[in-house]
Amino acid sequence: MELELEGADLKAVLNRLRRAQGQISGVIRMIEEGRDCEEVVTQLAAASRALDRAGFAIIATGLQQCVTDMESGRKNGEDPEAMRARLEKLFLSLA
């Protein structure tokens, strides 16, 4: 399954990933500076949420494409249960 994000969807996902990248850089810097544990964990949680949101945005914008790919796979003889299991695994990877 290839994912093709365009326009506003692509921009939103990239912005979320860049935000997470900046937050992770901040966490690294905080650890190197010996900052307070609570501050580090708070910043790390923010980075984790940004990554989760980027993943959910990719799934949300790519869902139609995934369904189309599944229909195409069905036409090409791919087992519908295998396709369902593959999508379920994808969703659960972000749970």
N, CA, C and O atoms as a CHARMM CRD file, in Angstrom:
* protein
*
  380
    1    1 MET  N      0.83900  -1.17900   0.00000 PROA 1      0.00000
    2    1 MET  CA     0.00000   0.00000   0.00000 PROA 1      0.00000
    3    1 MET  C      0.88400   1.24200   0.00000 PROA 1      0.00000
    4    1 MET  O      1.63700   1.47500   0.94500 PROA 1      0.00000
    5    2 GLU  N      0.79200   2.01200  -1.02800 PROA 2      0.00000
    6    2 GLU  CA     1.50300   3.28000  -1.07200 PROA 2      0.00000
    7    2 GLU  C      0.57300   4.38000  -0.59900 PROA 2      0.00000
    8    2 GLU  O     -0.62800   4.35700  -0.86800 PROA 2      0.00000
    9    3 LEU  N      1.14000   5.33800   0.10500 PROA 3      0.00000
   10    3 LEU  CA     0.35000   6.46200   0.60200 PROA 3      0.00000
   11    3 LEU  C      0.79500   7.72000  -0.11400 PROA 3      0.00000
   12    3 LEU  O      1.97900   8.05800  -0.11200 PROA 3      0.00000
   13    4 GLU  N     -0.13300   8.40000  -0.71400 PROA 4      0.00000
   14    4 GLU  CA     0.17000   9.64300  -1.41400 PROA 4      0.00000
   15    4 GLU  C     -0.62800  10.77000  -0.77500 PROA 4      0.00000
   16    4 GLU  O     -1.83500  10.89600  -0.98400 PROA 4      0.00000
   17    5 LEU  N      0.06300  11.58000   0.00100 PROA 5      0.00000
   18    5 LEU  CA    -0.56300  12.75000   0.61500 PROA 5      0.00000
   19    5 LEU  C     -0.30600  13.95100  -0.28100 PROA 5      0.00000
   20    5 LEU  O      0.77500  14.09100  -0.85300 PROA 5      0.00000
   21    6 GLU  N     -1.29800  14.80700  -0.39700 PROA 6      0.00000
   22    6 GLU  CA    -1.15900  15.97600  -1.25500 PROA 6      0.00000
   23    6 GLU  C     -1.64800  17.22400  -0.53400 PROA 6      0.00000
   24    6 GLU  O     -2.41900  17.14200   0.42300 PROA 6      0.00000
   25    7 GLY  N     -1.19600  18.36400  -1.00000 PROA 7      0.00000
   26    7 GLY  CA    -1.69700  19.66000  -0.56800 PROA 7      0.00000
   27    7 GLY  C     -1.73400  19.86400   0.92500 PROA 7      0.00000
   28    7 GLY  O     -0.73200  19.69800   1.62000 PROA 7      0.00000
   29    8 ALA  N     -2.90800  20.22900   1.40800 PROA 8      0.00000
   30    8 ALA  CA    -3.09400  20.56200   2.82200 PROA 8      0.00000
   31    8 ALA  C     -2.83700  19.36300   3.72400 PROA 8      0.00000
   32    8 ALA  O     -2.31300  19.52400   4.82600 PROA 8      0.00000
   33    9 ASP  N     -3.19800  18.15600   3.27300 PROA 9      0.00000
   34    9 ASP  CA    -2.96400  16.95900   4.08700 PROA 9      0.00000
   35    9 ASP  C     -1.47000  16.73400   4.28800 PROA 9      0.00000
   36    9 ASP  O     -1.02400  16.44300   5.39700 PROA 9      0.00000
   37   10 LEU  N     -0.70300  16.86900   3.21700 PROA 10     0.00000
   38   10 LEU  CA     0.74300  16.70200   3.29500 PROA 10     0.00000
   39   10 LEU  C      1.34900  17.74700   4.21900 PROA 10     0.00000
   40   10 LEU  O      2.18600  17.42900   5.06300 PROA 10     0.00000
   41   11 LYS  N      0.92600  18.99000   4.05700 PROA 11     0.00000
   42   11 LYS  CA     1.45200  20.07900   4.88100 PROA 11     0.00000
   43   11 LYS  C      1.15500  19.84900   6.36200 PROA 11     0.00000
   44   11 LYS  O      2.02300  20.06400   7.20800 PROA 11     0.00000
   45   12 ALA  N     -0.05400  19.41700   6.67700 PROA 12     0.00000
   46   12 ALA  CA    -0.43400  19.18500   8.07500 PROA 12     0.00000
   47   12 ALA  C      0.40300  18.07300   8.70000 PROA 12     0.00000
   48   12 ALA  O      0.87700  18.20900   9.82800 PROA 12     0.00000
   49   13 VAL  N      0.58600  16.97900   7.97100 PROA 13     0.00000
   50   13 VAL  CA     1.37700  15.86300   8.50300 PROA 13     0.00000
   51   13 VAL  C      2.82900  16.29000   8.69600 PROA 13     0.00000
   52   13 VAL  O      3.42400  16.01100   9.73700 PROA 13     0.00000
   53   14 LEU  N      3.39600  16.95900   7.70700 PROA 14     0.00000
   54   14 LEU  CA     4.78700  17.40200   7.82400 PROA 14     0.00000
   55   14 LEU  C      4.96100  18.38600   8.97300 PROA 14     0.00000
   56   14 LEU  O      5.97200  18.33600   9.67300 PROA 14     0.00000
   57   15 ASN  N      3.99900  19.27900   9.18100 PROA 15     0.00000
   58   15 ASN  CA     4.07500  20.21500  10.30900 PROA 15     0.00000
   59   15 ASN  C      4.06800  19.47800  11.63900 PROA 15     0.00000
   60   15 ASN  O      4.82700  19.82300  12.54500 PROA 15     0.00000
   61   16 ARG  N      3.22200  18.47000  11.76200 PROA 16     0.00000
   62   16 ARG  CA     3.17000  17.69500  13.00600 PROA 16     0.00000
   63   16 ARG  C      4.49400  16.96200  13.24300 PROA 16     0.00000
   64   16 ARG  O      4.99300  16.91600  14.36700 PROA 16     0.00000
   65   17 LEU  N      5.04900  16.39700  12.18500 PROA 17     0.00000
   66   17 LEU  CA     6.31700  15.67900  12.32000 PROA 17     0.00000
   67   17 LEU  C      7.46100  16.63300  12.65500 PROA 17     0.00000
   68   17 LEU  O      8.33700  16.29400  13.45000 PROA 17     0.00000
   69   18 ARG  N      7.46000  17.80700  12.06300 PROA 18     0.00000
   70   18 ARG  CA     8.49700  18.79800  12.38800 PROA 18     0.00000
   71   18 ARG  C      8.35900  19.27800  13.82900 PROA 18     0.00000
   72   18 ARG  O      9.35700  19.50600  14.51200 PROA 18     0.00000
   73   19 ARG  N      7.12400  19.42800  14.28600 PROA 19     0.00000
   74   19 ARG  CA     6.89300  19.82100  15.67500 PROA 19     0.00000
   75   19 ARG  C      7.45500  18.75100  16.61200 PROA 19     0.00000
   76   19 ARG  O      8.12200  19.06600  17.59700 PROA 19     0.00000
   77   20 ALA  N      7.18200  17.49000  16.29700 PROA 20     0.00000
   78   20 ALA  CA     7.69900  16.39400  17.12100 PROA 20     0.00000
   79   20 ALA  C      9.22200  16.37400  17.09000 PROA 20     0.00000
   80   20 ALA  O      9.86600  16.14400  18.11400 PROA 20     0.00000
   81   21 GLN  N      9.79200  16.61300  15.92300 PROA 21     0.00000
   82   21 GLN  CA    11.24500  16.64300  15.79100 PROA 21     0.00000
   83   21 GLN  C     11.84400  17.72100  16.70000 PROA 21     0.00000
   84   21 GLN  O     12.84600  17.48400  17.37600 PROA 21     0.00000
   85   22 GLY  N     11.23100  18.89200  16.71100 PROA 22     0.00000
   86   22 GLY  CA    11.69900  19.96800  17.57400 PROA 22     0.00000
   87   22 GLY  C     11.55800  19.62400  19.04800 PROA 22     0.00000
   88   22 GLY  O     12.43400  19.93700  19.85400 PROA 22     0.00000
   89   23 GLN  N     10.45500  18.97900  19.39200 PROA 23     0.00000
   90   23 GLN  CA    10.24300  18.59600  20.79000 PROA 23     0.00000
   91   23 GLN  C     11.25400  17.53700  21.22300 PROA 23     0.00000
   92   23 GLN  O     11.74700  17.57800  22.35000 PROA 23     0.00000
   93   24 ILE  N     11.56100  16.60100  20.34800 PROA 24     0.00000
   94   24 ILE  CA    12.54800  15.56900  20.68500 PROA 24     0.00000
   95   24 ILE  C     13.92900  16.19600  20.84100 PROA 24     0.00000
   96   24 ILE  O     14.68400  15.81600  21.73700 PROA 24     0.00000
   97   25 SER  N     14.26400  17.14900  19.98000 PROA 25     0.00000
   98   25 SER  CA    15.53200  17.87300  20.13600 PROA 25     0.00000
   99   25 SER  C     15.57000  18.58400  21.48400 PROA 25     0.00000
  100   25 SER  O     16.60300  18.61900  22.15300 PROA 25     0.00000
  101   26 GLY  N     14.43300  19.14700  21.86900 PROA 26     0.00000
  102   26 GLY  CA    14.34200  19.80200  23.16500 PROA 26     0.00000
  103   26 GLY  C     14.53700  18.83000  24.31900 PROA 26     0.00000
  104   26 GLY  O     15.19000  19.16200  25.30700 PROA 26     0.00000
  105   27 VAL  N     13.97600  17.63400  24.20100 PROA 27     0.00000
  106   27 VAL  CA    14.13700  16.61000  25.24100 PROA 27     0.00000
  107   27 VAL  C     15.61000  16.23200  25.37000 PROA 27     0.00000
  108   27 VAL  O     16.13500  16.13000  26.47800 PROA 27     0.00000
  109   28 ILE  N     16.26600  16.02800  24.24500 PROA 28     0.00000
  110   28 ILE  CA    17.69000  15.66600  24.26900 PROA 28     0.00000
  111   28 ILE  C     18.49800  16.76100  24.95300 PROA 28     0.00000
  112   28 ILE  O     19.34500  16.47900  25.80100 PROA 28     0.00000
  113   29 ARG  N     18.23400  18.00700  24.58200 PROA 29     0.00000
  114   29 ARG  CA    18.94500  19.13700  25.18000 PROA 29     0.00000
  115   29 ARG  C     18.68500  19.20400  26.69100 PROA 29     0.00000
  116   29 ARG  O     19.60500  19.44300  27.47300 PROA 29     0.00000
  117   30 MET  N     17.43600  18.99500  27.09100 PROA 30     0.00000
  118   30 MET  CA    17.08200  19.04300  28.50900 PROA 30     0.00000
  119   30 MET  C     17.81500  17.96300  29.29500 PROA 30     0.00000
  120   30 MET  O     18.28900  18.20800  30.40400 PROA 30     0.00000
  121   31 ILE  N     17.90700  16.77500  28.72000 PROA 31     0.00000
  122   31 ILE  CA    18.61400  15.68100  29.39500 PROA 31     0.00000
  123   31 ILE  C     20.09600  16.01700  29.51800 PROA 31     0.00000
  124   31 ILE  O     20.70000  15.81000  30.57000 PROA 31     0.00000
  125   32 GLU  N     20.68100  16.54000  28.43300 PROA 32     0.00000
  126   32 GLU  CA    22.10200  16.90800  28.45800 PROA 32     0.00000
  127   32 GLU  C     22.38100  17.99800  29.48600 PROA 32     0.00000
  128   32 GLU  O     23.46100  18.03700  30.07500 PROA 32     0.00000
  129   33 GLU  N     21.41300  18.88000  29.70100 PROA 33     0.00000
  130   33 GLU  CA    21.56500  19.96800  30.67000 PROA 33     0.00000
  131   33 GLU  C     21.22900  19.53700  32.09000 PROA 33     0.00000
  132   33 GLU  O     21.40500  20.31300  33.02900 PROA 33     0.00000
  133   34 GLY  N     20.74700  18.30900  32.25800 PROA 34     0.00000
  134   34 GLY  CA    20.40000  17.81300  33.58500 PROA 34     0.00000
  135   34 GLY  C     19.14800  18.45600  34.15800 PROA 34     0.00000
  136   34 GLY  O     19.05300  18.66400  35.36800 PROA 34     0.00000
  137   35 ARG  N     18.19200  18.76900  33.30000 PROA 35     0.00000
  138   35 ARG  CA    16.96100  19.43300  33.73300 PROA 35     0.00000
  139   35 ARG  C     16.10000  18.50500  34.58600 PROA 35     0.00000
  140   35 ARG  O     16.33000  17.29800  34.65700 PROA 35     0.00000
  141   36 ASP  N     15.12200  19.09600  35.21700 PROA 36     0.00000
  142   36 ASP  CA    14.19600  18.40400  36.10400 PROA 36     0.00000
  143   36 ASP  C     13.47900  17.27200  35.36700 PROA 36     0.00000
  144   36 ASP  O     13.04700  17.43300  34.22600 PROA 36     0.00000
  145   37 CYS  N     13.36400  16.13600  36.03300 PROA 37     0.00000
  146   37 CYS  CA    12.74400  14.94400  35.45300 PROA 37     0.00000
  147   37 CYS  C     11.32100  15.21800  34.97600 PROA 37     0.00000
  148   37 CYS  O     10.93700  14.78800  33.88800 PROA 37     0.00000
  149   38 GLU  N     10.54500  15.92400  35.77500 PROA 38     0.00000
  150   38 GLU  CA     9.15300  16.20200  35.41600 PROA 38     0.00000
  151   38 GLU  C      9.06500  17.03600  34.13500 PROA 38     0.00000
  152   38 GLU  O      8.20300  16.79300  33.29000 PROA 38     0.00000
  153   39 GLU  N      9.94900  18.00600  33.99800 PROA 39     0.00000
  154   39 GLU  CA     9.97300  18.82500  32.78200 PROA 39     0.00000
  155   39 GLU  C     10.31500  17.98100  31.55300 PROA 39     0.00000
  156   39 GLU  O      9.71000  18.13500  30.49300 PROA 39     0.00000
  157   40 VAL  N     11.29000  17.09200  31.71100 PROA 40     0.00000
  158   40 VAL  CA    11.71200  16.22800  30.60300 PROA 40     0.00000
  159   40 VAL  C     10.56600  15.31600  30.18200 PROA 40     0.00000
  160   40 VAL  O     10.27900  15.17700  28.99300 PROA 40     0.00000
  161   41 VAL  N      9.91700  14.69900  31.15700 PROA 41     0.00000
  162   41 VAL  CA     8.82200  13.77200  30.85000 PROA 41     0.00000
  163   41 VAL  C      7.65200  14.51800  30.21000 PROA 41     0.00000
  164   41 VAL  O      7.01900  13.99400  29.29400 PROA 41     0.00000
  165   42 THR  N      7.35900  15.72000  30.67500 PROA 42     0.00000
  166   42 THR  CA     6.28300  16.51700  30.07700 PROA 42     0.00000
  167   42 THR  C      6.57900  16.80300  28.61000 PROA 42     0.00000
  168   42 THR  O      5.70100  16.66900  27.75800 PROA 42     0.00000
  169   43 GLN  N      7.80800  17.19400  28.31800 PROA 43     0.00000
  170   43 GLN  CA     8.19300  17.48100  26.93700 PROA 43     0.00000
  171   43 GLN  C      8.18400  16.20600  26.09200 PROA 43     0.00000
  172   43 GLN  O      7.78700  16.23400  24.92700 PROA 43     0.00000
  173   44 LEU  N      8.61500  15.10400  26.67000 PROA 44     0.00000
  174   44 LEU  CA     8.61200  13.82000  25.95900 PROA 44     0.00000
  175   44 LEU  C      7.18200  13.38600  25.64200 PROA 44     0.00000
  176   44 LEU  O      6.91900  12.86200  24.56000 PROA 44     0.00000
  177   45 ALA  N      6.26700  13.60100  26.57300 PROA 45     0.00000
  178   45 ALA  CA     4.85800  13.26800  26.33400 PROA 45     0.00000
  179   45 ALA  C      4.28700  14.12000  25.20300 PROA 45     0.00000
  180   45 ALA  O      3.49900  13.62700  24.39600 PROA 45     0.00000
  181   46 ALA  N      4.67200  15.38100  25.13800 PROA 46     0.00000
  182   46 ALA  CA     4.20300  16.25400  24.05600 PROA 46     0.00000
  183   46 ALA  C      4.71100  15.75500  22.70700 PROA 46     0.00000
  184   46 ALA  O      3.97300  15.77000  21.72200 PROA 46     0.00000
  185   47 ALA  N      5.95400  15.31700  22.65800 PROA 47     0.00000
  186   47 ALA  CA     6.51400  14.77300  21.41500 PROA 47     0.00000
  187   47 ALA  C      5.77900  13.50400  21.01200 PROA 47     0.00000
  188   47 ALA  O      5.49400  13.29200  19.83300 PROA 47     0.00000
  189   48 SER  N      5.47800  12.67600  21.97700 PROA 48     0.00000
  190   48 SER  CA     4.75300  11.43600  21.69900 PROA 48     0.00000
  191   48 SER  C      3.37000  11.72900  21.13200 PROA 48     0.00000
  192   48 SER  O      2.93300  11.07600  20.18400 PROA 48     0.00000
  193   49 ARG  N      2.68300  12.70800  21.70900 PROA 49     0.00000
  194   49 ARG  CA     1.35400  13.08100  21.20500 PROA 49     0.00000
  195   49 ARG  C      1.43400  13.63000  19.78200 PROA 49     0.00000
  196   49 ARG  O      0.57100  13.34300  18.95300 PROA 49     0.00000
  197   50 ALA  N      2.46500  14.41300  19.50300 PROA 50     0.00000
  198   50 ALA  CA     2.62300  14.95800  18.14900 PROA 50     0.00000
  199   50 ALA  C      2.84400  13.83600  17.14000 PROA 50     0.00000
  200   50 ALA  O      2.30100  13.88000  16.03600 PROA 50     0.00000
  201   51 LEU  N      3.63300  12.83700  17.50900 PROA 51     0.00000
  202   51 LEU  CA     3.84500  11.69000  16.61900 PROA 51     0.00000
  203   51 LEU  C      2.56000  10.89900  16.43500 PROA 51     0.00000
  204   51 LEU  O      2.23800  10.47600  15.32400 PROA 51     0.00000
  205   52 ASP  N      1.82400  10.69800  17.52900 PROA 52     0.00000
  206   52 ASP  CA     0.54500   9.98600  17.42900 PROA 52     0.00000
  207   52 ASP  C     -0.40800  10.71800  16.48800 PROA 52     0.00000
  208   52 ASP  O     -1.05400  10.09900  15.64200 PROA 52     0.00000
  209   53 ARG  N     -0.49100  12.02200  16.63800 PROA 53     0.00000
  210   53 ARG  CA    -1.40100  12.80500  15.79000 PROA 53     0.00000
  211   53 ARG  C     -0.98800  12.73700  14.32500 PROA 53     0.00000
  212   53 ARG  O     -1.84300  12.68100  13.44100 PROA 53     0.00000
  213   54 ALA  N      0.30100  12.74100  14.06500 PROA 54     0.00000
  214   54 ALA  CA     0.76500  12.60900  12.68100 PROA 54     0.00000
  215   54 ALA  C      0.36600  11.24500  12.12700 PROA 54     0.00000
  216   54 ALA  O     -0.07900  11.13800  10.98500 PROA 54     0.00000
  217   55 GLY  N      0.52600  10.21000  12.93700 PROA 55     0.00000
  218   55 GLY  CA     0.12900   8.87000  12.50100 PROA 55     0.00000
  219   55 GLY  C     -1.35500   8.76900  12.24000 PROA 55     0.00000
  220   55 GLY  O     -1.77700   8.18100  11.24400 PROA 55     0.00000
  221   56 PHE  N     -2.15000   9.33700  13.12800 PROA 56     0.00000
  222   56 PHE  CA    -3.60100   9.30500  12.93300 PROA 56     0.00000
  223   56 PHE  C     -3.99900  10.10400  11.69300 PROA 56     0.00000
  224   56 PHE  O     -4.91200   9.71100  10.96600 PROA 56     0.00000
  225   57 ALA  N     -3.32100  11.21900  11.45200 PROA 57     0.00000
  226   57 ALA  CA    -3.62200  12.01800  10.25800 PROA 57     0.00000
  227   57 ALA  C     -3.29700  11.23700   8.99100 PROA 57     0.00000
  228   57 ALA  O     -4.04000  11.29500   8.01100 PROA 57     0.00000
  229   58 ILE  N     -2.19600  10.51300   9.01400 PROA 58     0.00000
  230   58 ILE  CA    -1.83400   9.68900   7.85700 PROA 58     0.00000
  231   58 ILE  C     -2.88800   8.61800   7.62700 PROA 58     0.00000
  232   58 ILE  O     -3.30700   8.38600   6.49300 PROA 58     0.00000
  233   59 ILE  N     -3.31300   7.97000   8.69400 PROA 59     0.00000
  234   59 ILE  CA    -4.33700   6.92900   8.55400 PROA 59     0.00000
  235   59 ILE  C     -5.65100   7.53400   8.07200 PROA 59     0.00000
  236   59 ILE  O     -6.30300   6.98600   7.18300 PROA 59     0.00000
  237   60 ALA  N     -6.03900   8.66400   8.65900 PROA 60     0.00000
  238   60 ALA  CA    -7.31600   9.27300   8.27900 PROA 60     0.00000
  239   60 ALA  C     -7.32300   9.70000   6.82000 PROA 60     0.00000
  240   60 ALA  O     -8.28900   9.44500   6.10000 PROA 60     0.00000
  241   61 THR  N     -6.25500  10.34700   6.38400 PROA 61     0.00000
  242   61 THR  CA    -6.22500  10.81900   5.00100 PROA 61     0.00000
  243   61 THR  C     -5.95600   9.68700   4.02600 PROA 61     0.00000
  244   61 THR  O     -6.31000   9.78000   2.85000 PROA 61     0.00000
  245   62 GLY  N     -5.33600   8.62600   4.50300 PROA 62     0.00000
  246   62 GLY  CA    -5.03300   7.50900   3.62200 PROA 62     0.00000
  247   62 GLY  C     -6.05600   6.40000   3.62700 PROA 62     0.00000
  248   62 GLY  O     -5.93000   5.44100   2.86500 PROA 62     0.00000
  249   63 LEU  N     -7.07000   6.50800   4.47100 PROA 63     0.00000
  250   63 LEU  CA    -8.03900   5.42300   4.59900 PROA 63     0.00000
  251   63 LEU  C     -8.74400   5.13400   3.28300 PROA 63     0.00000
  252   63 LEU  O     -8.88800   3.97400   2.89700 PROA 63     0.00000
  253   64 GLN  N     -9.17500   6.16200   2.60600 PROA 64     0.00000
  254   64 GLN  CA    -9.86200   5.94900   1.33400 PROA 64     0.00000
  255   64 GLN  C     -8.94100   5.24000   0.34800 PROA 64     0.00000
  256   64 GLN  O     -9.36500   4.33400  -0.37000 PROA 64     0.00000
  257   65 GLN  N     -7.69600   5.65300   0.31800 PROA 65     0.00000
  258   65 GLN  CA    -6.73200   5.01800  -0.57700 PROA 65     0.00000
  259   65 GLN  C     -6.51300   3.55500  -0.18200 PROA 65     0.00000
  260   65 GLN  O     -6.40600   2.68800  -1.04900 PROA 65     0.00000
  261   66 CYS  N     -6.44500   3.28400   1.10900 PROA 66     0.00000
  262   66 CYS  CA    -6.26700   1.90600   1.57700 PROA 66     0.00000
  263   66 CYS  C     -7.44800   1.03400   1.15900 PROA 66     0.00000
  264   66 CYS  O     -7.27200  -0.10200   0.72000 PROA 66     0.00000
  265   67 VAL  N     -8.65200   1.58200   1.30100 PROA 67     0.00000
  266   67 VAL  CA    -9.84900   0.83300   0.91600 PROA 67     0.00000
  267   67 VAL  C     -9.82800   0.56500  -0.58300 PROA 67     0.00000
  268   67 VAL  O    -10.15800  -0.53400  -1.03000 PROA 67     0.00000
  269   68 THR  N     -9.44000   1.57200  -1.35400 PROA 68     0.00000
  270   68 THR  CA    -9.33200   1.39000  -2.80600 PROA 68     0.00000
  271   68 THR  C     -8.30800   0.31100  -3.12700 PROA 68     0.00000
  272   68 THR  O     -8.54000  -0.53300  -3.99300 PROA 68     0.00000
  273   69 ASP  N     -7.17100   0.34000  -2.42700 PROA 69     0.00000
  274   69 ASP  CA    -6.14900  -0.68800  -2.63200 PROA 69     0.00000
  275   69 ASP  C     -6.68400  -2.06500  -2.26500 PROA 69     0.00000
  276   69 ASP  O     -6.37300  -3.05700  -2.92500 PROA 69     0.00000
  277   70 MET  N     -7.49900  -2.12100  -1.19900 PROA 70     0.00000
  278   70 MET  CA    -8.07800  -3.41000  -0.80800 PROA 70     0.00000
  279   70 MET  C     -9.00000  -3.92600  -1.90300 PROA 70     0.00000
  280   70 MET  O     -8.97700  -5.11200  -2.23100 PROA 70     0.00000
  281   71 GLU  N     -9.81000  -3.03900  -2.46800 PROA 71     0.00000
  282   71 GLU  CA   -10.70100  -3.44600  -3.55500 PROA 71     0.00000
  283   71 GLU  C     -9.88800  -3.94100  -4.74100 PROA 71     0.00000
  284   71 GLU  O    -10.23800  -4.93600  -5.37500 PROA 71     0.00000
  285   72 SER  N     -8.80900  -3.24300  -5.03300 PROA 72     0.00000
  286   72 SER  CA    -7.93100  -3.65100  -6.12700 PROA 72     0.00000
  287   72 SER  C     -7.30500  -5.00500  -5.82000 PROA 72     0.00000
  288   72 SER  O     -7.20700  -5.86400  -6.69700 PROA 72     0.00000
  289   73 GLY  N     -6.88400  -5.19200  -4.57500 PROA 73     0.00000
  290   73 GLY  CA    -6.31300  -6.47600  -4.16200 PROA 73     0.00000
  291   73 GLY  C     -7.31600  -7.59600  -4.28000 PROA 73     0.00000
  292   73 GLY  O     -6.97100  -8.71200  -4.66800 PROA 73     0.00000
  293   74 ARG  N     -8.56000  -7.30200  -3.94600 PROA 74     0.00000
  294   74 ARG  CA    -9.61800  -8.30200  -4.06200 PROA 74     0.00000
  295   74 ARG  C     -9.75300  -8.72900  -5.52800 PROA 74     0.00000
  296   74 ARG  O     -9.92500  -9.91100  -5.82700 PROA 74     0.00000
  297   75 LYS  N     -9.67400  -7.76400  -6.42200 PROA 75     0.00000
  298   75 LYS  CA    -9.75700  -8.06500  -7.85100 PROA 75     0.00000
  299   75 LYS  C     -8.54600  -8.87200  -8.31000 PROA 75     0.00000
  300   75 LYS  O     -8.63800  -9.66800  -9.24300 PROA 75     0.00000
  301   76 ASN  N     -7.41600  -8.66000  -7.64900 PROA 76     0.00000
  302   76 ASN  CA    -6.19400  -9.37700  -8.01400 PROA 76     0.00000
  303   76 ASN  C     -6.05600 -10.70000  -7.27500 PROA 76     0.00000
  304   76 ASN  O     -5.02100 -11.35900  -7.37200 PROA 76     0.00000
  305   77 GLY  N     -7.08200 -11.09100  -6.54300 PROA 77     0.00000
  306   77 GLY  CA    -7.08700 -12.38700  -5.88000 PROA 77     0.00000
  307   77 GLY  C     -6.52100 -12.40800  -4.47300 PROA 77     0.00000
  308   77 GLY  O     -6.37500 -13.48400  -3.89300 PROA 77     0.00000
  309   78 GLU  N     -6.19700 -11.24800  -3.90000 PROA 78     0.00000
  310   78 GLU  CA    -5.69000 -11.22900  -2.53300 PROA 78     0.00000
  311   78 GLU  C     -6.82100 -11.56900  -1.57600 PROA 78     0.00000
  312   78 GLU  O     -7.95200 -11.11800  -1.75600 PROA 78     0.00000
  313   79 ASP  N     -6.51600 -12.35700  -0.57100 PROA 79     0.00000
  314   79 ASP  CA    -7.50000 -12.80900   0.40700 PROA 79     0.00000
  315   79 ASP  C     -8.05500 -11.62000   1.19700 PROA 79     0.00000
  316   79 ASP  O     -7.28300 -10.88000   1.80900 PROA 79     0.00000
  317   80 PRO  N     -9.38700 -11.42100   1.19500 PROA 80     0.00000
  318   80 PRO  CA    -9.97900 -10.29700   1.93700 PROA 80     0.00000
  319   80 PRO  C     -9.63700 -10.33100   3.42900 PROA 80     0.00000
  320   80 PRO  O     -9.45400  -9.27800   4.04000 PROA 80     0.00000
  321   81 GLU  N     -9.54900 -11.50600   4.01500 PROA 81     0.00000
  322   81 GLU  CA    -9.21300 -11.61100   5.44200 PROA 81     0.00000
  323   81 GLU  C     -7.78300 -11.14600   5.69400 PROA 81     0.00000
  324   81 GLU  O     -7.50800 -10.50100   6.70600 PROA 81     0.00000
  325   82 ALA  N     -6.88600 -11.46500   4.79000 PROA 82     0.00000
  326   82 ALA  CA    -5.49600 -11.00900   4.92600 PROA 82     0.00000
  327   82 ALA  C     -5.42100  -9.48700   4.81700 PROA 82     0.00000
  328   82 ALA  O     -4.66700  -8.84400   5.54700 PROA 82     0.00000
  329   83 MET  N     -6.20200  -8.91800   3.90400 PROA 83     0.00000
  330   83 MET  CA    -6.23300  -7.45900   3.76200 PROA 83     0.00000
  331   83 MET  C     -6.80200  -6.80800   5.01800 PROA 83     0.00000
  332   83 MET  O     -6.28000  -5.79100   5.47300 PROA 83     0.00000
  333   84 ARG  N     -7.86900  -7.38200   5.58700 PROA 84     0.00000
  334   84 ARG  CA    -8.46600  -6.84500   6.80800 PROA 84     0.00000
  335   84 ARG  C     -7.46500  -6.90900   7.95400 PROA 84     0.00000
  336   84 ARG  O     -7.32400  -5.96000   8.72500 PROA 84     0.00000
  337   85 ALA  N     -6.77400  -8.04100   8.05500 PROA 85     0.00000
  338   85 ALA  CA    -5.78700  -8.21000   9.12100 PROA 85     0.00000
  339   85 ALA  C     -4.64900  -7.19900   8.98100 PROA 85     0.00000
  340   85 ALA  O     -4.14700  -6.67900   9.97700 PROA 85     0.00000
  341   86 ARG  N     -4.25100  -6.92900   7.75500 PROA 86     0.00000
  342   86 ARG  CA    -3.17600  -5.96700   7.51700 PROA 86     0.00000
  343   86 ARG  C     -3.60200  -4.56500   7.95600 PROA 86     0.00000
  344   86 ARG  O     -2.82300  -3.85100   8.58700 PROA 86     0.00000
  345   87 LEU  N     -4.83200  -4.16800   7.62600 PROA 87     0.00000
  346   87 LEU  CA    -5.32100  -2.85500   8.05300 PROA 87     0.00000
  347   87 LEU  C     -5.50200  -2.78500   9.56600 PROA 87     0.00000
  348   87 LEU  O     -5.19700  -1.76500  10.18300 PROA 87     0.00000
  349   88 GLU  N     -5.99300  -3.85800  10.15700 PROA 88     0.00000
  350   88 GLU  CA    -6.16100  -3.88700  11.61700 PROA 88     0.00000
  351   88 GLU  C     -4.81400  -3.71200  12.30400 PROA 88     0.00000
  352   88 GLU  O     -4.70200  -2.96500  13.27600 PROA 88     0.00000
  353   89 LYS  N     -3.79800  -4.39300  11.80400 PROA 89     0.00000
  354   89 LYS  CA    -2.45800  -4.27600  12.38200 PROA 89     0.00000
  355   89 LYS  C     -1.95600  -2.83400  12.27500 PROA 89     0.00000
  356   89 LYS  O     -1.32700  -2.31600  13.19800 PROA 89     0.00000
  357   90 LEU  N     -2.24100  -2.19700  11.14400 PROA 90     0.00000
  358   90 LEU  CA    -1.83900  -0.80900  10.95100 PROA 90     0.00000
  359   90 LEU  C     -2.49700   0.10300  11.98500 PROA 90     0.00000
  360   90 LEU  O     -1.82200   0.93000  12.59800 PROA 90     0.00000
  361   91 PHE  N     -3.79700  -0.03800  12.18100 PROA 91     0.00000
  362   91 PHE  CA    -4.50800   0.77800  13.17200 PROA 91     0.00000
  363   91 PHE  C     -3.98700   0.51500  14.58200 PROA 91     0.00000
  364   91 PHE  O     -3.77400   1.45400  15.35000 PROA 91     0.00000
  365   92 LEU  N     -3.78300  -0.74300  14.92100 PROA 92     0.00000
  366   92 LEU  CA    -3.34300  -1.08900  16.27400 PROA 92     0.00000
  367   92 LEU  C     -1.91900  -0.62600  16.55800 PROA 92     0.00000
  368   92 LEU  O     -1.54800  -0.43900  17.71700 PROA 92     0.00000
  369   93 SER  N     -1.12300  -0.43900  15.51500 PROA 93     0.00000
  370   93 SER  CA     0.24900   0.01500  15.73600 PROA 93     0.00000
  371   93 SER  C      0.28600   1.40500  16.37300 PROA 93     0.00000
  372   93 SER  O      1.29300   1.78600  16.96900 PROA 93     0.00000
  373   94 LEU  N     -0.79400   2.15200  16.25100 PROA 94     0.00000
  374   94 LEU  CA    -0.86200   3.48400  16.86200 PROA 94     0.00000
  375   94 LEU  C     -1.66500   3.51300  18.15400 PROA 94     0.00000
  376   94 LEU  O     -1.76000   4.55600  18.80000 PROA 94     0.00000
  377   95 ALA  N     -2.23800   2.39000  18.53300 PROA 95     0.00000
  378   95 ALA  CA    -3.07900   2.35100  19.73100 PROA 95     0.00000
  379   95 ALA  C     -2.23600   2.36600  20.98900 PROA 95     0.00000
  380   95 ALA  O     -2.77500   2.33800  22.09500 PROA 95     0.00000
